[in-house]
Amino acid sequence: MEIVTLRHQCFPQSTVLRQNEIEALVKELSVIQQENKTLRRENMLQTKQLDRFQDREGELPQMLESHNHEVRVLKEQIRWVVAGGC
């Protein structure tokens, strides 16, 4: 009889401990899931920014060519004005 009573007294405590452990693990899981969600969002934003940068980098040669052409045209106009074209 004494062993049975002892087991019944211990059982509720172990149940409470398990429940506390479960609640702690659920909270930890929630925190980890939120962190994972934040990291995924940040990764997505960084990927978009990197794509935009790479697109701009791809346009760079074209932009340089256009700028060089504009510089050549302006130099020709300066030569013409200096030579007395006006």
C-alpha positions as semicolon CSV with decimal commas, in nm:
position;residue;x (nm);y (nm);z (nm)
1;M;0,000;0,000;0,000
2;E;0,273;0,241;0,084
3;I;0,440;0,198;-0,260
4;V;0,114;0,266;-0,443
5;T;0,053;0,583;-0,239
6;L;0,409;0,696;-0,305
7;R;0,365;0,649;-0,679
8;H;0,043;0,850;-0,680
9;Q;0,213;1,134;-0,496
10;C;0,503;1,140;-0,744
11;F;0,291;1,114;-1,057
12;P;0,136;1,462;-1,042
13;Q;0,478;1,624;-0,994
14;S;0,625;1,445;-1,293
15;T;0,320;1,542;-1,498
16;V;0,367;1,907;-1,396
17;L;0,737;1,887;-1,484
18;R;0,658;1,736;-1,822
19;Q;0,393;1,998;-1,887
20;N;0,640;2,274;-1,796
21;E;0,900;2,118;-2,025
22;I;0,645;2,098;-2,306
23;E;0,544;2,461;-2,256
24;A;0,910;2,570;-2,253
25;L;0,978;2,374;-2,572
26;V;0,668;2,521;-2,740
27;K;0,785;2,874;-2,651
28;E;1,134;2,797;-2,779
29;L;0,989;2,655;-3,100
30;S;0,780;2,969;-3,146
31;V;1,086;3,191;-3,103
32;I;1,286;2,980;-3,348
33;Q;1,004;2,984;-3,603
34;Q;0,981;3,364;-3,579
35;E;1,356;3,395;-3,620
36;N;1,344;3,162;-3,920
37;K;1,067;3,371;-4,075
38;T;1,270;3,688;-4,020
39;L;1,581;3,532;-4,172
40;R;1,386;3,413;-4,477
41;R;1,243;3,762;-4,527
42;E;1,588;3,919;-4,491
43;N;1,733;3,666;-4,736
44;M;1,462;3,747;-4,987
45;L;1,528;4,122;-4,958
46;Q;1,902;4,073;-4,994
47;T;1,848;3,853;-5,300
48;K;1,633;4,125;-5,460
49;Q;1,895;4,390;-5,382
50;L;2,170;4,173;-5,526
51;D;1,966;4,113;-5,841
52;R;1,914;4,489;-5,882
53;F;2,285;4,552;-5,833
54;Q;2,377;4,285;-6,087
55;D;2,130;4,436;-6,336
56;R;2,291;4,777;-6,292
57;E;2,634;4,625;-6,325
58;G;2,522;4,466;-6,652
59;E;2,413;4,807;-6,779
60;L;2,742;4,967;-6,682
61;P;2,926;4,908;-7,013
62;Q;2,634;5,057;-7,204
63;M;2,624;5,357;-6,972
64;L;3,000;5,410;-7,010
65;E;2,973;5,394;-7,389
66;S;2,690;5,648;-7,387
67;H;2,887;5,878;-7,157
68;N;3,199;5,851;-7,375
69;H;2,993;5,935;-7,683
70;E;2,846;6,239;-7,509
71;V;3,196;6,353;-7,405
72;R;3,319;6,318;-7,766
73;V;3,026;6,523;-7,897
74;L;3,084;6,796;-7,638
75;K;3,456;6,809;-7,717
76;E;3,374;6,850;-8,088
77;Q;3,133;7,131;-8,005
78;I;3,402;7,304;-7,795
79;R;3,656;7,273;-8,079
80;W;3,404;7,418;-8,324
81;V;3,326;7,713;-8,094
82;V;3,695;7,774;-8,020
83;A;3,778;7,756;-8,392
84;G;3,534;8,039;-8,454
85;G;3,235;7,841;-8,566
86;C;2,989;8,080;-8,401
